Amino acid sequence: MSTVRALQEATTHLGRYEILMRLGEGAMGTVYKAHDPLLDRLVAIKTVNLNLPKEDLAEYEARFNQEARAAGGLSHPNIVVIYDIGRTDRLAYMAMEYLEGRELRSILSERGCVSIEEAVSIAAQVAEGLAYAHARGVVHRDVKPTNIMLNKDGLAKITDFGIARLSTSELTMTGMILGSPRYMSPEQIAGKRADQRSDIFSLGVVLYELLTGQAPFQADTVHGVMYQTMNAKAPIPSAARVGIPKILDFIVAKALAKAPETRYQSAREFADDLRISLQPGRSGEAEQQMLARLRSASENAAAAPRGTAGAADDSTTISTSPDEPTEEMPIKVAIPPQTFTLSNVFDSTEATMRLAALSGPAAELDMDGRPLSDLQDTDITRTSSGARPSVSTRVAPWLWVVAAGSAAVAGYLLLR
């Protein structure tokens, strides 16, 4: 048994708190259910193992204290409350509100997606909690289903401000990305400084998943997901699930805009639109207003200098979240894939004749690609646009097969 595991299992008290059971483990430590005898209430205790190499200890402690400062100064119904912090010889710990509920990730894993009304309610609650935090200089930076709890009454709570950025923090540097790849904003992937609009993008991904049961940007690898996030346009939610109102397509599209300046500029605005979307009789009016705002935002973005993540081309070191595939990956923002389409000047007849000439029977085909035998020995006369001498011949039937095969090969070679 490792020293860390032995330490975890031997823990019966942390400060004045009595440990009742272990709830789970994260990259930085363990989460326990505990009892506070002084106030006679249940709490959740999040710990950080301090039995670490010296070069790692300072950073871990700093992140732990940062989370405590970030969340401890926030008091909102949709944010988990921090009660206390402390330290033993080997552990630092934080006592927080104990929630009788489930992680949103667990619910989605079980049900795939939730009702449209429930999806909108959850996203609106999270947006309201984020709006409160943003107004106080705190950006979460890792909004995802694992960090959203739902109690039995449907109240959503944001947890884990572990990589939150305070406006005065220096822990997060440009070029180093902290977060979960599937929910990262394009600017986070590009290693740029994330502001409140990055949280809005991440919540847009969560909303999409709540509505459809699938992620908006999908690929087989972490690199692929990041590429899709940077370059691909998400399918509209109503295409993946029948019954989703069109207004929610607009809301999701705005939240998932690649350029921060074309997204919702505040989580409050995001929450307000979500609330309006389900009000009876308001959706048509709201759709028109939202379309006008989207057009205005797009026009402003088109007029502004390019400074978004999509325009970046610098290499970035990406450190993924512990609950995603973890590895440090040098990644270069990719150029959108080249698409191949049929040229307007492509002439399949010409191509067939060209290929047929290489095969031998070109002289036996007319300019429409047909065997001359079809013309029953009549003369073919072309005028000025396609002048050619009269031809009279009879072709063996096997040349039909050759011509058809030549046409198929020509199409394949020229369109691949």
Buried (B, 14 or more C-beta within 10 A) or exposed (E): EEEBEEBBEEBEEBBBBBBBEBBEBBEBBBBBBBBBEEEEEEBBBBBBBBEBEEEEBEEBBEBBBBBBBBBBEBEBEBBBBBBBBBBEEBBBBBBBBBBEBEBBBBBBEEEEBBEBEBBBBBBBBBBBBBBBBBEEBBBBBBBBBBBBBBEEEEBBBBBBBBBBBBEEBEBBEEEEBBBBBBBBBBBBBBBBEBBBBBBBBBBBBBBBBBBBBBBBBEBEEBBBBBBBBBBBEBBBBBEBEEEBBBBBBBBBBBBBBBBBEBBBBBBBBBBBBBBBBBEEEBBEEBBEBBEEBBEEBBEEBEEEEEEBBBEBEEEBEBEBBEBBEEEEBEBEBBEEEEEEEEEEEEEBBEBBBBBBEEEEBBEBBBEEBBBBBEBEEEEBEEEEEEEEEEBEEEBEEEBBEBBEEBBEBBBEEBEE
